[in-house]
Amino acid sequence: MIRMLKTPDVVLLFCLVGAANALYKQWIPDTNYENKTNWDKGAVPCGNDIVQFSARRQVSVFVETTHAVREMRLPVDGEFILNSGAGFYVLAGQEPGCGQGVTTQFKDSEALQWFNPALWQVAATMDDLQHGNFLFSVHEESVPCKYDDVVFKALSSFRVDTSSSQSSIPVKSVSVQGKMFDSSSEFSQYLSSHSGRLQFHGSSAVTVGNSGCSDPSGCECGNYVNHQRICSSVTCASLNCKKPLLPVGHCCEVCGAIVTIHYATGFNLRTYRQRIHHLFLVLPKYKSIQAGMSKVFKSQRLMGIIPFGSSPEIQVAILDGEKGTKSEALARDIVKDARSHGSNLGITGAEFQASSGSSSDQSGGSAGMVVGVVFGVLIMITFIIIVVFLIRKGIVQMPSMPLMPSLSSLKRNSGIGELGGPVDHGFDNPMFDKPDMLPDILGRHGTDTTNSISMTQTGVYFVNPVFDENETDFNA
């Protein structure tokens, strides 16, 4: 199929003012005829060459100018999108300077994945995108987020595999060949067209019309659900730094530094990103540094142990080669600037960690710890007050506590030995038995026994009939 590109479509129709923190993500690969990297010989075919497209592959090829060919073998299902004045023709003889002619194969583009972060370019504005002023992002945010505007180059065609574990890939808008789609129905109609089916393929459908990020402090990207798919196409390099760091949303550990910014009302992520760029990143000493800024959610732990929620933070990931020495200097500059001018920027605290093992004084972290401890104490006090209130109202009853054995019960149970058996008291002596047995004994032995036994306050003793207590001495 050959489709002529209409003149109005060539003009890039981007007179847009994006949401406060929307980014533009541009797809890098193309299926353009004039792109020499799309040919297996590394050069655009000339008039003496045979041009071959795989018969079993689907492809949409953009042709910008006129080309001479010796022969062309086309696929079963494909299209040429011809720019104004573009086309093909066959020479009657040999084209000078073209050589003897070879068979040139158009490369396969089936394996180009939407969730490959290396295939996207990120910019803060459309103007930056056109002028090549790209931003560095962690891997998750290199791929289009749900608040982003997706751009495919105007004079270009492409083929991208959108397969993922989700049924759809939501974005704010998609621009194809200079036309911007932000209406779900209109873009669905384009996807069902012949060009749409050739350019987008895979198990997931790209959907547009998602609202932009309206929070000045930024919005979470949302690509964490595809983290494994994104990282499957990333190859991590070996590192030589002392303590590699892993930024949130990144697939690989890095040598560099991570700055954490704590913010309050009045903080604007886009304004702060521009500030860091103009204050530091334009300096010659930081020319080799890559710095990515994003909003992340960090889990909060009471006293560093008990999780009780998450809080938003601004993460500044700084990468600097293999050693990461310059990144630590930049991190210190950013923290110093945040502490000096934070009140005017809506920043409440800042700290950093570096792959060299150095870190800031963690004042922000200490403040967070104090807040966490206070918060935990308040929760405990509130819980105790509620329990006491419910007990007094009779809604909750205190469980009965087991009674401790009394001393008397211990005495009654003194017949139990240490090994659980009865204690052996020996034989019973009727004369020295328990006091409560004496009346019975006395009654059984009559008056004689009564006369021979005497009871006093100090005890019981026998009366010796031979001994006369009135005698005071003995006669020999």
HELIX and SHEET records of a PDB file:
HELIX    1   1 THR A    7  VAL A   10  1                                   4    
HELIX    2   2 LYS A   36  ASN A   38  5                                   3    
HELIX    3   3 PRO A  117  LEU A  119  5                                   3    
HELIX    4   4 MET A  126  HIS A  131  1                                   6    
HELIX    5   5 HIS A  139  SER A  142  1                                   4    
HELIX    6   6 SER A  184  LEU A  191  1                                   8    
HELIX    7   7 HIS A  194  GLN A  199  1                                   6    
HELIX    8   8 ASN A  223  ASN A  226  5                                   4    
HELIX    9   9 HIS A  227  CYS A  231  1                                   5    
HELIX   10  10 LEU A  269  ILE A  276  1                                   8    
HELIX   11  11 HIS A  277  LEU A  281  3                                   5    
HELIX   12  12 PRO A  284  TYR A  286  5                                   3    
HELIX   13  13 THR A  325  LEU A  345  1                                  21    
HELIX   14  14 SER A  363  ARG A  392  1                                  30    
HELIX   15  15 LEU A  407  ARG A  412  1                                   6    
HELIX   16  16 ASN A  413  GLY A  415  5                                   3    
HELIX   17  17 PRO A  435  MET A  437  5                                   3    
HELIX   18  18 LEU A  438  SER A  452  1                                  15    
SHEET    1   A 3 ILE A   2  MET A   4  0                                        
SHEET    2   A 3 GLY A  78  LEU A  82  1                                        
SHEET    3   A 3 VAL A  59  VAL A  63  1                                        
SHEET    1   B 5 TRP A 120  ALA A 123  0                                        
SHEET    2   B 5 TYR A  24  TRP A  27 -1                                        
SHEET    3   B 5 ASP A 149  VAL A 151  1                                        
SHEET    4   B 5 SER A 173  VAL A 176  1                                        
SHEET    5   B 5 LYS A 179  PHE A 181 -1                                        
SHEET    1   C 3 GLU A  71  ARG A  73  0                                        
SHEET    2   C 3 ILE A  50  GLN A  52  1                                        
SHEET    3   C 3 THR A 103  GLN A 105  1                                        
SHEET    1   D 2 THR A  66  VAL A  69  0                                        
SHEET    2   D 2 GLY A  87  VAL A  90  1                                        
SHEET    1   E 2 VAL A 160  ASP A 161  0                                        
SHEET    2   E 2 PHE A 200  HIS A 201  1                                        
SHEET    1   F 2 SER A 168  PRO A 170  0                                        
SHEET    2   F 2 ALA A 205  THR A 207  1                                        
SHEET    1   G 4 GLN A 290  LEU A 302  0                                        
SHEET    2   G 4 ILE A 306  LEU A 319 -1                                        
SHEET    3   G 4 GLY A 256  TYR A 263 -1                                        
SHEET    4   G 4 ILE A 347  ALA A 354 -1                                        
SHEET    1   H 2 ILE A 453  THR A 456  0                                        
SHEET    2   H 2 GLY A 459  PHE A 462 -1                                        
END                                                                             
